[in-house]
Amino acid sequence: MSLSADVPGRGPVDPSRLPIVPWPSVVEPLDGPGVPLAIVRVDAPDARLAALAAEQLAAAGVRVDDGAPVGVTLRLDPASGPPGAASTERYTLRVSADGVVATAPERVGLLHAVRALRQLVPAGAAGAAGAVVPAVVVHDAPRYPWRGLSLDVVRHFFGPQDLRAVVDLVGALRLRVLHLHLTDDQGWRIEVPSRPELTERSSGTQVGGGRGGFLTVEELRALQAYAAERFVTIVPEVDQPGHVNAATHAIGELVPGGRPTDPYEGIEVGFSRLWFDNPATEPFLRDVLGDVARMTDGPYVHVGGDEVLTMDPAEYARFVELACRVVREAGRTPVLWQEGAHGPLEPGTVLQYWDPRGDGAPFVAAAAAGARFVMSPADRAYLDMKYTPEHPLGLDWAGCVELRDSYDWEPTQVVPGLPPEAVEGVSAAVWTETLTTRDELFSMLLPRLAAVAEVAWTDAPRKDWTSFRRRVAAQGAAWRAAGWAFHPTPQVDW
């Protein structure tokens, strides 16, 4: 990501004009000339981090050469970051006549610093004498540890190459979590070794027809490795006890009477379910959730729990308890959609809040019991909502969500009475009922994902819409260069 406006080569720069997204904790301009970054050498604690830094700089058009006179030095230093910041992701970036120095207590912070540096490289100027980055010091640390994107690959399937591109985007915005919604009524998108019939019978369908698809065990392993190198955690989701038509189509024993359900290619919700007292149900959940938990490198497994519209609350609570127990027995922390607040929860369980239309009392009670909350309110963070009523893609059941809607909200005020310390973070979400290609997907993500990223990273007093719309406008040239489609909303002067 790069700056498209002119950057002065001498004298202090106006910090508000620096195109860093999300906005840092402290930005201090320095006297003196800017630093030419057409060609640089990279010095890092290890070869892999050096390669990742070179990857980021190359994306901005900067050439890396071991013999270059200008250095980009990455150094581990526990004293880095804003004063008093506790996050292990904190970093300090210093650009001066002596070169570029990034320091951080951990490698993730060093990569964050390089990502911020990438945004400072003037668009179209790299590789020429005009590629000058202003002299500045940035001290930075994120507000929340969970900063993510939830991506539905069921309604329409997006395969490994598309998912790697999403990881690159997530990382560039300094998000840390990519949550993949892998199972639903329309298809089953993850290979489960103990239940091969799930992908054999239910992976080939999607909304409106088409071939569907799924991730093999090896593809999931490779995707997790690719993401982990870039400090992005993959969180897989197996949705239950609702949203299960793909499962009941593949395994008839999950249905009373034993007859498999028909495949489903529509977009309605809430009609499918499991039955807790069915003898086939618990072995199914243990097999599937156990396999997926063991296949997961990160600490979390999402077990769904949303929109179970035809189930008695007591039966639903038994499902929540069992699903969470299976995940915990496999050494992972369970995540549920907000409806999980109605089940028994152990401290540390993560609830993803999405529907602001209901009563907040169960969530306040869940927080008192030790639950943590990731905020994804649909009227702000669901990026499959139409930008405007006329927009050709997306739905509008939560209203239209323009860029400013995704920017102007405060996570601690979404649920009245919820203690601010119960908020673990923020996640955007995108559902793919109407999205069939990478360009369609990215055009719904961008620029709104940048807005949600700033909500998740930047302390509320430092957020400013006027500044953000100017800074996000500067990202457009780099998004085009990366091949990332975006919607040129009229709320920004591109």
C-alpha positions as CSV (number, residue, x, y, z in Angstrom):
1,M,0.0,0.0,0.0
2,S,1.4,3.4,-0.9
3,L,1.0,7.1,-0.8
4,S,-0.2,8.7,-4.0
5,A,0.1,12.3,-2.8
6,D,3.4,14.2,-3.0
7,V,5.8,13.6,-0.1
8,P,8.2,16.4,0.8
9,G,11.9,15.4,0.7
10,R,13.0,18.0,3.2
11,G,11.7,19.4,6.4
12,P,9.1,18.0,8.8
13,V,6.1,16.5,7.3
14,D,2.5,17.0,8.5
15,P,1.8,13.8,10.4
16,S,-1.9,13.9,9.5
17,R,-0.9,13.5,5.8
18,L,0.9,10.3,6.3
19,P,-1.1,7.5,4.7
20,I,-0.8,4.9,7.5
21,V,-3.9,2.6,7.9
22,P,-4.7,1.7,10.6
23,W,-3.5,4.9,12.4
24,P,-0.7,4.5,14.9
25,S,-0.5,5.4,18.5
26,V,2.3,8.1,18.2
27,V,3.6,9.8,15.0
28,E,6.5,12.3,15.4
29,P,7.9,14.1,12.4
30,L,11.6,14.6,12.3
31,D,13.7,17.5,10.9
32,G,15.8,16.7,8.0
33,P,15.5,15.2,4.5
34,G,13.4,12.2,3.7
35,V,15.0,8.8,2.9
36,P,15.3,7.5,-0.7
37,L,14.0,3.9,-0.8
38,A,14.3,3.0,-4.5
39,I,16.9,0.4,-3.6
40,V,17.6,-0.8,0.0
41,R,19.3,-3.6,1.8
42,V,17.5,-5.5,4.6
43,D,19.1,-6.6,7.9
44,A,16.9,-8.8,10.0
45,P,17.2,-11.2,12.9
46,D,16.6,-14.2,10.6
47,A,16.5,-15.0,6.9
48,R,12.7,-15.7,6.9
49,L,11.9,-12.3,8.4
50,A,14.2,-10.7,5.9
51,A,12.4,-12.4,3.1
52,L,9.0,-11.3,4.4
53,A,10.3,-7.7,4.7
54,A,11.6,-7.9,1.1
55,E,8.2,-9.2,0.0
56,Q,6.4,-6.2,1.5
57,L,8.9,-3.7,0.1
58,A,8.8,-5.3,-3.3
59,A,5.0,-4.9,-3.3
60,A,5.6,-1.2,-3.0
61,G,8.1,-1.2,-5.9
62,V,11.2,-1.1,-3.7
63,R,14.1,-3.2,-4.9
64,V,16.1,-5.1,-2.3
65,D,19.9,-5.4,-2.9
66,D,22.4,-6.5,-0.3
67,G,24.8,-3.9,-1.6
68,A,22.4,-0.9,-1.4
69,P,23.7,2.1,0.6
70,V,20.4,2.6,2.4
71,G,19.5,0.1,5.0
72,V,16.3,-1.2,6.5
73,T,17.3,-2.7,9.8
74,L,14.9,-4.9,11.8
75,R,16.0,-5.4,15.4
76,L,14.4,-7.1,18.4
77,D,14.2,-4.7,21.4
78,P,11.8,-5.2,24.4
79,A,11.8,-1.4,25.0
80,S,10.1,-0.6,21.7
81,G,6.6,0.8,21.1
82,P,4.6,3.5,22.8
83,P,5.3,4.2,26.5
84,G,3.3,1.8,28.7
85,A,2.0,-0.4,25.9
86,A,1.7,-4.0,26.9
87,S,0.9,-5.6,23.6
88,T,3.6,-8.0,22.3
89,E,2.8,-6.6,18.8
90,R,4.1,-3.1,19.6
91,Y,6.8,-1.6,17.4
92,T,8.8,1.5,16.7
93,L,9.7,2.7,13.2
94,R,12.3,5.4,12.7
95,V,13.0,6.9,9.3
96,S,15.9,9.3,9.3
97,A,18.9,10.4,7.3
98,D,20.7,7.4,8.8
99,G,18.2,5.0,7.2
100,V,15.3,3.0,8.4
101,V,15.3,1.2,11.8
102,A,12.4,-0.9,13.1
103,T,12.4,-2.3,16.6
104,A,9.9,-4.5,18.4
105,P,9.9,-7.1,21.2
106,E,8.7,-9.8,18.9
107,R,9.0,-10.7,15.2
108,V,5.3,-9.9,14.5
109,G,5.9,-6.2,15.5
110,L,8.9,-6.0,13.1
111,L,6.6,-7.1,10.3
112,H,4.0,-4.6,11.3
113,A,6.6,-1.9,11.1
114,V,7.6,-3.0,7.6
115,R,3.9,-3.0,6.6
116,A,3.6,0.6,7.9
117,L,6.8,1.5,6.0
118,R,5.3,0.0,2.8
119,Q,2.4,2.4,3.1
120,L,4.8,5.4,3.2
121,V,6.5,4.7,-0.1
122,P,5.0,7.1,-2.7
123,A,2.9,5.3,-5.3
124,G,4.6,5.1,-8.6
125,A,7.8,6.6,-7.4
126,A,9.6,3.5,-6.2
127,G,12.5,2.5,-8.4
128,A,13.2,6.1,-9.3
129,A,15.1,8.9,-7.6
130,G,11.7,10.3,-6.3
131,A,11.0,7.4,-4.0
132,V,11.5,9.4,-0.8
133,V,9.9,8.5,2.5
134,P,9.6,11.4,5.0
135,A,11.7,11.5,8.1
136,V,9.4,10.3,10.9
137,V,9.2,8.2,14.1
138,V,6.2,5.9,14.7
139,H,5.5,4.3,18.0
140,D,2.6,1.9,17.7
141,A,0.6,-0.9,19.4
142,P,-2.8,-2.3,18.7
143,R,-5.9,-1.7,20.9
144,Y,-7.2,-5.3,20.6
145,P,-5.5,-8.7,20.2
146,W,-8.3,-10.2,18.1
147,R,-8.5,-8.2,14.8
148,G,-9.9,-10.3,12.1
149,L,-12.1,-11.2,9.1
150,S,-14.7,-13.9,9.0
151,L,-15.0,-15.3,5.4
152,D,-17.8,-17.6,4.2
153,V,-16.5,-20.1,1.7
154,V,-19.7,-22.2,1.6
155,R,-22.3,-20.2,-0.2
156,H,-19.7,-19.8,-2.9
157,F,-16.3,-21.6,-2.7
158,F,-13.0,-19.8,-2.7
159,G,-10.0,-22.1,-3.0
160,P,-6.4,-22.0,-1.8
161,Q,-5.1,-19.3,-4.1
162,D,-7.9,-16.9,-3.4
163,L,-7.5,-17.6,0.4
164,R,-3.8,-16.8,0.1
165,A,-4.7,-13.5,-1.4
166,V,-7.1,-12.8,1.4
167,V,-4.3,-13.6,3.9
168,D,-2.1,-11.1,2.2
169,L,-4.8,-8.4,2.5
170,V,-5.5,-9.3,6.1
171,G,-1.9,-9.1,7.0
172,A,-1.3,-5.8,5.1
173,L,-4.0,-4.2,7.3
174,R,-2.3,-5.7,10.4
175,L,-5.2,-8.0,11.2
176,R,-4.3,-11.2,12.9
177,V,-7.2,-13.6,12.4
178,L,-8.8,-15.2,9.3
179,H,-11.9,-17.1,10.4
180,L,-13.2,-19.5,7.7
181,H,-16.8,-20.5,7.7
182,L,-16.4,-24.0,6.3
183,T,-19.7,-25.8,6.7
184,D,-23.3,-24.8,6.1
185,D,-26.5,-25.8,4.4
186,Q,-25.2,-25.3,0.9
187,G,-22.0,-27.4,1.1
188,W,-19.2,-28.9,3.2
189,R,-15.8,-27.4,2.5
190,I,-13.3,-29.2,4.7
191,E,-12.0,-32.8,4.4
192,V,-12.7,-34.7,7.6
193,P,-10.6,-37.9,7.6
194,S,-13.0,-39.9,9.9
195,R,-16.0,-38.8,7.8
196,P,-15.0,-38.8,4.1
197,E,-18.6,-39.0,3.0
198,L,-19.1,-35.3,4.0
199,T,-16.9,-34.1,1.1
200,E,-17.7,-37.0,-1.2
201,R,-21.4,-36.2,-1.1
202,S,-21.8,-32.5,0.0
203,S,-18.8,-30.5,-1.4
204,G,-20.1,-30.1,-5.0
205,T,-23.0,-27.8,-4.3
206,Q,-23.2,-24.0,-3.7
207,V,-25.7,-21.2,-4.0
208,G,-27.3,-21.1,-7.4
209,G,-25.6,-24.2,-8.6
210,G,-22.0,-24.7,-9.7
211,R,-19.3,-27.1,-8.8
212,G,-18.4,-26.0,-5.2
213,G,-15.2,-27.5,-3.8
214,F,-13.4,-28.2,-0.6
215,L,-10.1,-27.9,1.2
216,T,-8.1,-31.1,1.7
217,V,-6.3,-31.7,4.9
218,E,-3.0,-30.9,3.1
219,E,-4.4,-27.7,1.6
220,L,-5.6,-26.5,5.0
221,R,-2.2,-27.4,6.5
222,A,-0.4,-25.4,3.7
223,L,-2.8,-22.4,4.1
224,Q,-2.2,-22.3,7.9
225,A,1.5,-22.4,7.3
226,Y,1.4,-19.6,4.8
227,A,-0.8,-17.5,7.1
228,A,1.3,-18.3,10.2
229,E,4.5,-17.1,8.5
230,R,2.7,-13.7,8.0
231,F,1.4,-13.8,11.6
232,V,-2.2,-14.5,10.7
233,T,-4.1,-17.2,12.6
234,I,-6.6,-19.4,10.7
235,V,-9.8,-20.2,12.8
236,P,-11.8,-22.9,11.1
237,E,-15.6,-23.1,11.8
238,V,-17.8,-26.2,11.7
239,D,-21.3,-24.7,12.2
240,Q,-23.8,-26.8,14.3
241,P,-26.4,-27.7,15.5
242,G,-28.1,-25.5,12.8
243,H,-26.8,-24.7,9.3
244,V,-26.3,-28.5,8.8
245,N,-28.1,-29.5,5.7
246,A,-24.9,-30.4,3.9
247,A,-24.1,-32.8,6.8
248,T,-27.6,-34.3,6.9
249,H,-27.5,-34.7,3.1
250,A,-24.2,-36.7,3.4
251,I,-25.1,-38.7,6.5
252,G,-28.8,-39.8,6.6
253,E,-28.4,-41.3,10.1
254,L,-28.2,-37.7,11.5
255,V,-31.9,-37.3,10.6
256,P,-34.7,-39.1,12.5
257,G,-35.9,-41.9,10.2
258,G,-32.5,-42.1,8.5
259,R,-33.4,-40.5,5.1
260,P,-30.8,-38.0,3.9
261,T,-32.0,-34.5,3.2
262,D,-31.9,-33.1,-0.3
263,P,-29.0,-30.8,-1.4
264,Y,-29.7,-27.1,-0.9
265,E,-28.6,-24.2,-3.2
266,G,-30.7,-21.4,-1.8
267,I,-30.0,-18.7,0.8
268,E,-32.6,-19.1,3.5
269,V,-31.5,-19.9,7.0
270,G,-32.8,-21.6,10.1
271,F,-34.5,-24.7,8.6
272,S,-31.9,-27.3,9.3
273,R,-30.9,-28.9,12.6
274,L,-29.4,-31.9,14.4
275,W,-31.1,-33.9,17.2
276,F,-29.1,-34.3,20.4
277,D,-30.8,-37.6,21.4
278,N,-30.2,-39.2,18.0
279,P,-27.7,-42.0,18.6
280,A,-25.7,-40.8,15.6
281,T,-25.3,-37.2,16.8
282,E,-22.6,-37.3,19.5
283,P,-20.3,-39.7,17.5
284,F,-20.6,-37.3,14.6
285,L,-19.7,-34.2,16.6
286,R,-16.8,-36.0,18.3
287,D,-15.4,-37.2,15.0
288,V,-15.8,-34.0,13.1
289,L,-14.9,-31.4,15.8
290,G,-12.1,-33.7,17.1
291,D,-10.6,-34.1,13.6
292,V,-10.9,-30.4,12.8
293,A,-9.4,-29.4,16.2
294,R,-6.4,-31.7,15.6
295,M,-6.0,-30.3,12.1
296,T,-5.9,-26.8,13.5
297,D,-2.5,-25.2,14.2
298,G,-3.9,-22.1,16.0
299,P,-5.6,-22.0,19.4
300,Y,-9.2,-21.6,18.3
301,V,-12.0,-23.7,16.7
302,H,-15.3,-22.0,15.9
303,V,-18.3,-24.3,16.6
304,G,-21.0,-22.0,15.2
305,G,-24.3,-22.2,17.1
306,D,-26.2,-19.5,15.2
307,E,-29.7,-19.3,13.9
308,V,-31.0,-22.6,15.4
309,L,-34.6,-21.5,15.0
310,T,-36.5,-24.8,15.7
311,M,-34.8,-26.2,18.8
312,D,-35.8,-26.2,22.4
313,P,-33.4,-24.0,24.5
314,A,-32.5,-26.9,26.8
315,E,-31.5,-29.1,23.9
316,Y,-29.5,-26.2,22.4
317,A,-27.6,-25.8,25.7
318,R,-26.7,-29.5,25.6
319,F,-25.2,-29.0,22.1
320,V,-23.2,-26.0,23.3
321,E,-21.8,-27.9,26.2
322,L,-20.8,-30.9,24.1
323,A,-19.3,-29.0,21.3
324,C,-17.2,-26.9,23.6
325,R,-16.1,-29.9,25.6
326,V,-14.9,-31.8,22.5
327,V,-12.9,-28.8,21.4
328,R,-11.4,-28.2,24.8
329,E,-10.5,-31.9,25.1
330,A,-8.5,-31.5,21.9
331,G,-6.6,-28.6,23.4
332,R,-8.3,-25.8,21.6
333,T,-10.5,-22.8,22.8
334,P,-14.1,-22.8,21.5
335,V,-15.6,-19.9,19.7
336,L,-19.3,-19.5,19.1
337,W,-21.6,-17.0,17.5
338,Q,-23.5,-14.9,20.1
339,E,-26.3,-17.4,20.5
340,G,-23.8,-19.5,22.5
341,A,-24.4,-17.1,25.4
342,H,-27.6,-19.2,26.0
343,G,-25.6,-22.3,26.7
344,P,-23.2,-23.2,29.6
345,L,-19.9,-21.5,29.0
346,E,-16.5,-22.0,30.6
347,P,-14.3,-18.9,31.3
348,G,-12.3,-18.0,28.2
349,T,-14.9,-19.1,25.7
350,V,-15.1,-16.6,22.8
351,L,-18.5,-15.3,21.6
352,Q,-18.7,-13.5,18.3
353,Y,-21.4,-10.9,18.5
354,W,-23.2,-10.2,15.2
355,D,-26.9,-9.3,15.6
356,P,-27.5,-6.0,17.4
357,R,-31.3,-6.4,17.3
358,G,-31.7,-8.6,20.4
359,D,-31.6,-8.2,24.2
360,G,-28.1,-7.6,25.6
361,A,-28.8,-9.2,29.0
362,P,-27.6,-12.7,28.1
363,F,-24.3,-11.3,26.9
364,V,-23.7,-9.3,30.1
365,A,-24.3,-12.5,32.0
366,A,-22.0,-14.4,29.8
367,A,-19.2,-11.8,30.3
368,A,-19.8,-12.2,34.1
369,A,-19.2,-15.9,33.6
370,G,-15.9,-15.3,31.9
371,A,-16.8,-15.2,28.2
372,R,-14.8,-13.0,25.9
373,F,-16.4,-11.1,23.0
374,V,-15.4,-10.4,19.4
375,M,-17.5,-7.6,18.0
376,S,-18.9,-8.1,14.5
377,P,-22.2,-6.1,14.5
378,A,-23.9,-6.7,11.2
379,D,-24.9,-3.0,10.6
380,R,-21.2,-2.0,10.8
381,A,-18.9,-4.9,10.2
382,Y,-20.8,-7.2,7.8
383,L,-19.1,-6.4,4.5
384,D,-21.5,-8.3,2.4
385,M,-24.2,-5.7,3.0
386,K,-24.7,-3.4,0.1
387,Y,-22.9,-0.1,0.1
388,T,-26.1,1.6,-1.2
389,P,-29.6,0.3,-2.2
390,E,-28.5,0.3,-5.9
391,H,-25.2,-1.6,-5.4
392,P,-25.2,-4.7,-7.6
393,L,-23.6,-7.0,-5.0
394,G,-24.6,-8.0,-1.5
395,L,-27.7,-8.2,0.6
396,D,-29.4,-5.6,2.8
397,W,-31.2,-7.4,5.7
398,A,-29.0,-5.4,8.1
399,G,-29.3,-2.2,6.1
400,C,-26.8,-0.7,3.7
401,V,-23.2,-0.3,5.1
402,E,-21.1,2.4,3.6
403,L,-17.5,3.1,4.4
404,R,-18.3,5.6,7.2
405,D,-20.7,3.1,8.8
406,S,-17.8,0.7,9.0
407,Y,-15.6,3.4,10.6
408,D,-17.8,5.3,13.0
409,W,-18.6,2.8,15.8
410,E,-17.1,1.9,19.2
411,P,-16.8,-1.8,20.1
412,T,-17.4,-1.2,23.9
413,Q,-20.7,0.5,23.2
414,V,-22.3,-2.2,21.0
415,V,-23.8,-4.1,23.9
416,P,-25.2,-1.8,26.7
417,G,-23.8,-2.9,30.0
418,L,-21.1,-5.2,28.7
419,P,-17.8,-4.5,30.6
420,P,-15.3,-3.0,28.2
421,E,-12.7,-5.4,29.5
422,A,-14.8,-8.3,28.1
423,V,-14.1,-7.2,24.6
424,E,-11.4,-9.4,23.1
425,G,-11.5,-7.7,19.7
426,V,-13.2,-6.9,16.4
427,S,-13.9,-8.9,13.3
428,A,-15.4,-7.9,10.0
429,A,-17.4,-10.6,8.2
430,V,-18.3,-11.3,4.6
431,W,-20.9,-13.8,3.5
432,T,-20.9,-14.9,-0.2
433,E,-24.5,-15.5,-1.3
434,T,-23.9,-13.0,-4.1
435,L,-20.1,-13.1,-4.5
436,T,-18.7,-15.6,-7.0
437,T,-15.2,-14.2,-8.0
438,R,-12.2,-12.8,-6.2
439,D,-12.8,-9.4,-7.7
440,E,-16.4,-9.4,-6.4
441,L,-15.2,-10.5,-3.0
442,F,-12.4,-7.9,-2.7
443,S,-14.7,-5.1,-4.0
444,M,-16.9,-5.7,-1.0
445,L,-14.0,-6.0,1.4
446,L,-12.2,-2.8,0.2
447,P,-12.3,-0.1,1.4
448,R,-14.5,-1.1,4.3
449,L,-12.1,-3.7,5.7
450,A,-9.6,-0.9,6.2
451,A,-12.2,0.9,8.3
452,V,-12.8,-2.1,10.5
453,A,-9.1,-2.6,10.8
454,E,-8.7,0.9,12.2
455,V,-11.6,0.3,14.7
456,A,-9.8,-2.8,15.9
457,W,-6.3,-1.2,16.1
458,T,-6.6,2.5,16.9
459,D,-7.7,3.8,20.3
460,A,-11.0,5.7,20.0
461,P,-9.6,9.2,20.8
462,R,-7.1,8.9,17.9
463,K,-9.7,7.9,15.3
464,D,-10.8,10.7,12.9
465,W,-13.0,10.2,9.9
466,T,-11.6,13.2,7.9
467,S,-8.1,11.9,8.4
468,F,-9.1,8.3,7.6
469,R,-10.8,9.2,4.3
470,R,-7.7,11.0,3.1
471,R,-5.4,8.2,4.2
472,V,-7.5,5.5,2.7
473,A,-7.7,7.4,-0.6
474,A,-3.9,7.0,-0.8
475,Q,-4.2,3.2,-0.7
476,G,-6.1,3.0,-4.0
477,A,-3.0,3.0,-6.3
478,A,-1.3,0.2,-4.2
479,W,-4.5,-1.9,-4.2
480,R,-4.7,-1.6,-7.9
481,A,-1.0,-2.6,-8.2
482,A,-1.7,-5.7,-6.0
483,G,-4.6,-6.7,-8.1
484,W,-7.1,-6.1,-5.3
485,A,-10.4,-4.8,-6.6
486,F,-12.1,-2.2,-4.5
487,H,-15.3,-0.1,-4.6
488,P,-14.5,3.6,-5.3
489,T,-17.1,4.9,-2.8
490,P,-18.0,8.5,-3.4
491,Q,-17.4,9.1,0.3
492,V,-13.7,9.2,-0.6
493,D,-11.9,11.6,-3.0
494,W,-9.9,8.9,-4.8
